[in-house]
């Protein structure tokens, strides 16, 4: 016998922070949303037209995630995506409100930023939006390529055509340790 599925409605996505009110204030300024609920250690914002909101919960043991992550780093559990019409203007607004751009930017039409407590979020331009997507310069591509190489992270090329000399497990190719130099 199958039990009927109850009605479920997403009310909000909740972000932990050392101080819920401070982080909620950042997103209130960033998005222009109104406070729907506030009590000690908890704030909920809702968008003006309705829909699910953002909740903020005080968590004294909060540790910001690393992005992009390496083995052993605190991983992000989720991130927020915000569609924008003008990427440059949206990034400038977010930075003015207290966001910080990530050093590594994976795509020309997406910008990864961190909120004041380190949660990553993305601003992106919808490819189907009218107008041309932001230009991608050869200099930007070269800079991103250098950063990936310096961080020794798995690249798209490694994922598509793994090095045949290295074993590939469920997580993809692994790098073999360099032999130690003999004195």
N, C-alpha and C positions, 0 to 999 in steps of 0.2 A: 504494500500500500504506500503510495506516495503522498507526502504531506503537501498541501498547497503552498506555493511560494508567497510569502507575505509581501505587501507593498513596501518597497524601499526607495527612498529619495535621498540623493546625496545632498546633505545640508551644507557641509563645508570641508575643505582640506585644512588640516591643522598643522601648524608649524611650531615646533618647540623653540624656546629662546630663553636666555638668562632672565629677561624681563619682557613679559608678554605685551605690556602697554607700550614700551618703547618700540618694539618691532612692529606692532600694529600701527603706530603713528607713522612709521616710514611708509608702509603700504597704503595707509589712508592718503598720504600726500602724493605718493606715486600714482595711485589709481583713481583718486577722487571719490572713493567709496565712503559710505557712512557707517558709523558704529551702530550695530544692532543690539549688542549685548556687551556689558563690561562689568566685571567683578574682580576681586583680587586674584591675580594669576591667570586671568582669562579675558580675552577680547574677541569678539566676532564682528567682521565687516561684511557688508552685503553690497552688491552692485546696484546702481540706481534703477535698472530695469528689471530687477528680480533675478532669481537663479541662485545657484549655490555660491557660498561665500568663502572667506578665508577666516580661519580661527587661529588664535595665538595663545599658547599655553606656556606659563613659566615652568622651566625645567632647570633647576640649579646645576645639574650635572651635564647640561648640554655641551657637546663637543662639535665644532663646525666640521663639515665634511671636507675632504680634499677633492679637488677637481682640477684636472683629470687625476684620477686616483692611481696609485701604485699599490702593489701587494703590501698588506699590513696597514694601509691608511684607513681612517674613518670614512666609510662609504656614504654617499648620499642615498637616501631612501626614495627620494622623488625630487623633481624640480618643477617649477612653474614655467609655462610658456605663455607669452603675451604677444599676440599679433599686433603689428603696428603698420601704419601707412608710410611713415618716414623714419627709417632706421636711425639716421644721424640725429634727428631731432629727439627721438625717443631715448637714445643713449644719453644725450646731453641732459635731458630732463631727469633721468634716473640718477645720473652722477650728481646733479645739483641737489637731489633729495637725499643723497647719502650712499648710493650704490657705488661699487667699485668694479671696473671691467676686469675680467679674467685675463691673465697674460696670454693664454692660448685660446685662439678663436678658430674653431674647426670649419666654419663655412662662411662664404662671402655674404650671404643674406640672413645670417643669424649672428647675434652678439650675446655672448655669455657674460653675465654680471653676477656679483655677489651682493646680497643685501647686507645691512650693517652687522649682522651676526654670522655671516658666512654662508647662508643658504644660496646655492646657485639658482639663477633664473635666466630665461632666455627671452630676448626680444627678436622677433622675426618678421620678415616681409613675406606675405603670401605671394607665391609665384604666380598666382592667377590674378593678382591685383593689377589694375591698369598701370601702364608705365613700365619703364625698364627697371630690372633689378639693379641693385648697386653694382658698380663696376668692380672688378677684381684686378688688382694691379699685379704685374709680375714680381714687383718688390715684395708685396704682401705674401704671395705664394712662397717666395724664397725664404722669407722670414719664418713663416709657419713650418716649412720643411726643416729648417735649421733647428727650430725648437723641438720638433718631434725627434729628430736625430739625437740632439743633446740629452733628451729625457730617456732615450733608449726604450721607447714605447713601441708596441706593436703597430706597424703601419698598415695602410690598406694593401700595399704591395705584399707585405708579409702574409696577410690574411688570405689574399687571393692566390698567391704563388709562394707557399711556404718553402723555406730552405730545406731541400731534401736531406741534408746531412743531420738535421735536428729532428728529434722525435716529435710527433704531434699527438697531444692528448685531447681530452674532451674540450679543454679550454683553448685549443689551438696550438700553434707551434711554440716550442720553448727554446730558449737559447742555451747552448752548451757553455759550461764555464771555460774560460781561457786557461790553458795549461800554465802552471806556475813556472817562472823563470828559474833555471838552475844556476847556483853560484859558480 
